[in-house]
Every structure is written in structure tokens, then in C-alpha cells.
């Protein structure tokens, strides 16, 4: 049995959605942030970073959301969540997933945790504002790349789509949320209509606004 450790609306959302897309039986363990359950000794033995998500798949223990998504796509090829290895389409799949986790998600962490990067309220407000400006640039680029395509890679729904949806959701209270961009707005609505996404939101106890 697979076990996914996460928190509602956190970086565990994309792997959670993928598990439901694949149709695998799994246990979802939602850790309590208020009690710092992600810093408890038992959890730190699984993930010494004290962060979510963590996936336990038999003897395999894996952390980092993008790595978990890649593992799920590769270990369940029948679900067709990634293009065939060795193709140009697969190369672009890697490119955009890495862009989302290394560039967009990295700026998200600066935005949500400015105290890690500056001391004092004024400096932290400046750090937060600069991160938000960068994020708008990132999502504008993604909006342009998406264009009128149904799914981000242009063909079938892939692991990139729930990952992008997860990050776009985190912008919902920013000055210019991703949903206001002309292509991303309708795209996010399409992703939300997928049964796996709806089921993940219900399991995590999340309500509107969804993104």
C-alpha cells in the first residue's frame, strides 16, 4: 500500500491528484501544521527536511513533490501522465516540470516566507513584493506558452497539469492571481473539473476559492 503524507493545499496536492488520476489505492495522512506534526521524530525519520510531501511506496521513501510526480508517472505508464521517454515531448515535460518546481515554486517560498530572507517588517514587505512581481512574470510566461491548448503540453493531460494547478492555486489571494490571465483562467477551470481533482479537494477539506 502506498502512503502519501501531506497537508491540505500544500505541495502534496499535485502527488495527491496524480494518485487519484492513476486510480491507485493509497492512504492519505494529513499532518497537522498547528501541532508541527511535520517536525515530529517519527516523521523526520521519513523526511529529515521536516517538510511535505513524503511518499512511502513499499520499501521506497521519497520526498520532493516533483520527484514523487515523476516516480508516479514512470511507475504507472498505463496512466499516460508523461510522454514517452526519449522523445522531444518528454524533454519538454521535464523542462516545464523543473521550471515549475525550481523557478515558480522557489519564488512562492520567498513570497510566503519573506522572514527567511530579510529582517524587519519593511525589508520583508519589500522581499514579498519583489517575489510577487516575479511570480506575475512567471505566470504570464506560462499563460503565453499555454495559449489555446486544452492541456499544458498540448496533447494529453500530464503530470505537469496538476503541478501547475497547485502553484496557480497559491496565487489566489495575490494582487493578480493566475486565474485572471486570459489562457490560464479557462485552463484552471478545466483542471478543476477533473474527477481526481474534485476528489482531492474533498479529501483535503478544501472549499472555494479553489484557485
C-alpha positions in Angstrom: 0.0 0.0 0.0 1.2 3.5 -0.9 1.1 6.2 1.8 1.2 9.9 1.0 2.0 12.3 3.8 0.9 15.9 3.2 -1.1 18.9 4.4 -4.1 20.5 2.9 -3.4 22.9 0.0 0.4 22.2 0.3 3.0 20.8 -2.1 1.4 17.4 -1.5 -1.6 18.4 -3.7 -0.1 17.5 -7.1 1.0 14.0 -6.0 -2.4 13.5 -4.3 -4.2 14.4 -7.5 -1.9 12.1 -9.5 -2.6 9.1 -7.2 -6.3 9.6 -7.8 -5.8 10.0 -11.6 -3.9 6.7 -11.7 -6.6 5.1 -9.5 -4.2 3.5 -7.0 -5.3 2.5 -3.6 -3.4 4.6 -1.1 -3.5 6.0 2.4 -3.5 9.8 2.8 -2.1 11.1 6.0 -2.8 14.8 6.5 -0.3 16.2 9.1 -1.4 18.9 11.5 0.6 22.0 10.9 -0.7 23.6 14.1 1.0 20.9 16.2 4.1 20.8 14.0 3.5 17.2 13.1 5.9 17.5 10.2 8.7 18.1 12.8 7.8 15.1 15.0 10.6 12.4 15.3 8.6 9.7 13.5 8.0 11.9 10.5 11.6 13.2 10.5 12.8 9.6 10.2 10.9 9.5 6.8 11.8 13.0 5.7 14.7 14.7 7.5 13.7 18.0 5.9 10.6 18.1 8.0 8.5 19.2 5.0 5.7 17.7 2.9 5.1 15.7 0.9 6.6 12.3 1.6 5.6 9.1 -0.3 6.1 5.6 1.1 5.8 3.0 -1.7 6.8 -0.3 -0.3 10.5 0.0 0.7 10.8 3.3 -1.2 10.6 6.5 0.8 10.6 9.6 -1.4 10.3 13.3 -0.8 10.1 16.4 -3.0 6.8 16.9 -4.8 8.2 16.9 -8.4 10.2 13.7 -7.7 7.1 12.0 -6.4 5.2 13.1 -9.5 7.9 11.7 -11.8 8.0 8.4 -9.9 4.2 8.0 -10.2 4.2 8.8 -13.9 7.1 6.5 -14.6 6.0 3.6 -12.5 2.4 3.6 -13.9 2.9 4.2 -17.6 -0.6 3.0 -18.5 -2.0 6.1 -16.9 -0.3 8.1 -19.7 0.7 11.0 -17.4 4.0 11.7 -19.2 5.2 11.5 -22.9 7.3 8.5 -24.0 10.9 8.6 -22.8 13.5 9.7 -25.3 11.1 11.9 -27.3 11.1 15.7 -27.7 7.8 15.8 -25.9 9.3 14.1 -22.9 12.2 16.6 -22.9 9.6 19.4 -22.8 7.8 17.6 -20.0 11.0 17.6 -17.9 11.6 21.3 -18.8 8.3 22.6 -17.6 8.1 20.4 -14.5 11.6 21.6 -13.5 10.6 25.2 -14.3 7.6 24.9 -12.0 9.4 23.4 -9.1 12.8 25.2 -9.4 11.7 28.6 -10.5 8.0 29.2 -9.8 7.8 27.3 -6.5 11.1 28.8 -5.3 9.6 32.3 -5.8 6.5 31.1 -4.0 8.6 30.2 -0.9 10.1 33.6 -0.9 6.7 35.2 -1.2 5.1 33.2 1.7 8.2 33.2 3.9 9.9 36.6 3.5 11.2 36.4 7.1 13.6 33.7 5.9 15.3 36.3 3.6 15.2 39.6 5.4 14.9 41.0 8.9 12.4 43.7 9.8 8.9 44.4 8.6 9.9 46.9 5.9 12.6 44.7 4.4 10.3 41.7 4.5 7.5 43.6 2.8 10.0 44.6 0.0 11.1 41.0 -0.4 7.5 39.8 -0.6 6.6 42.5 -3.2 9.5 41.6 -5.4 8.7 37.9 -5.2 5.1 38.7 -6.2 6.3 40.7 -9.2 8.5 37.8 -10.3 5.6 35.4 -9.9 3.4 37.5 -12.2 6.2 37.4 -14.8 6.4 33.6 -14.4 2.7 33.1 -14.8 2.5 35.5 -17.7 5.1 33.3 -19.4 3.1 30.2 -18.6 -0.1 31.8 -19.9 1.6 32.7 -23.2 3.0 29.1 -23.5 -0.4 27.6 -22.8 -2.2 29.6 -25.4 -5.4 27.9 -26.5 -4.2 24.4 -25.7 -6.5 22.2 -23.6 -3.6 20.9 -21.5 -0.2 22.5 -20.9 1.9 20.2 -23.1 -0.6 20.4 -25.9 -1.6 16.8 -26.1 -2.9 14.6 -23.3 -3.3 15.7 -19.6 0.1 15.1 -17.9 1.7 15.4 -14.5 2.6 19.0 -15.4 -1.1 20.0 -15.3 -1.9 19.3 -11.6 1.5 20.7 -10.6 0.7 24.0 -12.4 -2.8 24.0 -10.9 -1.3 23.6 -7.4 1.0 26.5 -7.8 -1.7 28.7 -9.5 -4.0 28.0 -6.6 -1.4 29.5 -4.3 -1.8 32.9 -6.1 -5.5 33.1 -5.4 -5.1 36.0 -2.9 -2.3 37.8 -4.7 -2.9 41.1 -6.5 -3.1 39.4 -9.9 -4.0 35.8 -9.4 -3.2 33.3 -12.2 -6.9 32.9 -12.8 -7.1 36.4 -14.2 -4.7 35.7 -17.1 -6.6 35.1 -20.3 -5.5 31.5 -21.0 -4.8 30.3 -17.5 -8.3 31.2 -16.3 -10.2 28.8 -18.5 -7.4 26.2 -18.2 -7.6 26.1 -14.4 -11.4 25.7 -14.7 -10.9 22.7 -16.9 -8.4 21.1 -14.5 -10.8 21.6 -11.6 -13.5 19.7 -13.5 -11.4 16.5 -13.5 -12.9 13.9 -11.0 -9.5 13.3 -9.4 -9.0 17.0 -8.7 -12.5 17.3 -7.2 -11.9 14.1 -5.1 -8.6 15.5 -3.8 -10.2 18.8 -2.8 -12.9 16.9 -0.9 -10.4 14.7 0.9 -8.3 17.7 1.9 -11.4 19.5 3.1 -10.9 22.5 0.8 -13.6 24.8 -0.4 -13.8 27.9 -2.6 -12.0 29.8 -3.8 -10.4 26.8 -5.4 -7.7 28.8 -7.4 
